[in-house]
């Protein structure tokens, strides 16, 4: 059974037994966290799309929106501050 979390016009799926039970982009086995990591490393949407032609610009936006919405959960991870 898969739980859906709607972020805008599309759904990301959190499939039990899917890709390690992680939220993925559309029907693909492409984890949302992979996109978030690529953006965090400084990749632009255009660079991500060039490396992963099955993705669309909306997928990148939706992945970031999904990640932001997940911060509304009951638990938070502390941010590390560099000295």
ROTORVEX-297288 format. One record per residue (C-alpha): x, y, z; residue in one letter. Coordinates in nm, 3 decimals. Layout:
// residues N
LOTI	c1	c2	c3	code
LOTI	X	Y	Z	a $
...
***
This chain:
// residues 83
LOTI	c1	c2	c3	code
LOTI	0.000	0.000	0.000	x $
LOTI	0.136	0.343	-0.092	x $
LOTI	0.066	0.666	0.088	x $
LOTI	0.043	0.978	-0.123	x $
LOTI	0.155	1.322	-0.023	x $
LOTI	0.026	1.583	-0.259	x $
LOTI	0.260	1.873	-0.330	x $
LOTI	0.085	2.100	-0.574	x $
LOTI	-0.053	1.944	-0.888	x $
LOTI	0.139	1.618	-0.869	x $
LOTI	0.179	1.348	-0.612	x $
LOTI	0.497	1.204	-0.476	x $
LOTI	0.460	0.851	-0.357	x $
LOTI	0.592	0.701	-0.039	x $
LOTI	0.573	0.336	-0.128	x $
LOTI	0.626	0.073	0.134	x $
LOTI	0.861	-0.168	-0.035	x $
LOTI	0.915	0.078	-0.320	x $
LOTI	1.255	0.240	-0.336	x $
LOTI	1.349	0.165	0.023	x $
LOTI	1.019	0.316	0.137	x $
LOTI	1.142	0.663	0.042	x $
LOTI	0.931	0.935	-0.123	x $
LOTI	0.992	0.921	-0.497	x $
LOTI	0.922	1.139	-0.797	x $
LOTI	0.598	1.051	-0.977	x $
LOTI	0.595	0.683	-1.076	x $
LOTI	0.974	0.670	-1.105	x $
LOTI	1.213	0.511	-0.861	x $
LOTI	1.389	0.844	-0.820	x $
LOTI	1.409	0.952	-0.453	x $
LOTI	1.308	1.305	-0.362	x $
LOTI	1.612	1.324	-0.135	x $
LOTI	1.843	1.277	-0.434	x $
LOTI	1.711	1.597	-0.591	x $
LOTI	1.734	1.782	-0.261	x $
LOTI	2.097	1.671	-0.224	x $
LOTI	2.181	1.783	-0.579	x $
LOTI	2.033	2.129	-0.514	x $
LOTI	2.215	2.150	-0.181	x $
LOTI	2.541	2.077	-0.364	x $
LOTI	2.479	2.378	-0.586	x $
LOTI	2.335	2.217	-0.897	x $
LOTI	2.089	2.425	-1.092	x $
LOTI	1.760	2.285	-1.218	x $
LOTI	1.906	2.292	-1.570	x $
LOTI	2.207	2.085	-1.461	x $
LOTI	1.985	1.831	-1.286	x $
LOTI	1.765	1.799	-1.595	x $
LOTI	2.069	1.759	-1.821	x $
LOTI	2.194	1.469	-1.607	x $
LOTI	1.849	1.314	-1.563	x $
LOTI	1.644	1.367	-1.882	x $
LOTI	1.343	1.175	-1.744	x $
LOTI	1.289	1.453	-1.490	x $
LOTI	1.108	1.780	-1.556	x $
LOTI	1.166	2.121	-1.400	x $
LOTI	0.839	2.078	-1.210	x $
LOTI	0.979	1.759	-1.051	x $
LOTI	1.268	1.956	-0.902	x $
LOTI	1.034	2.224	-0.770	x $
LOTI	0.796	1.966	-0.628	x $
LOTI	1.082	1.777	-0.458	x $
LOTI	1.193	2.094	-0.282	x $
LOTI	0.836	2.174	-0.186	x $
LOTI	0.793	1.822	-0.048	x $
LOTI	1.112	1.859	0.156	x $
LOTI	0.997	2.195	0.293	x $
LOTI	0.656	2.052	0.383	x $
LOTI	0.822	1.765	0.567	x $
LOTI	0.973	2.022	0.804	x $
LOTI	0.622	2.077	0.934	x $
LOTI	0.646	1.732	1.095	x $
LOTI	0.665	1.689	1.471	x $
LOTI	1.040	1.636	1.478	x $
LOTI	1.316	1.862	1.353	x $
LOTI	1.684	1.807	1.294	x $
LOTI	1.907	2.076	1.443	x $
LOTI	2.107	2.285	1.200	x $
LOTI	2.480	2.278	1.243	x $
LOTI	2.645	2.617	1.249	x $
LOTI	3.000	2.646	1.122	x $
LOTI	3.233	2.860	1.327	x $
***
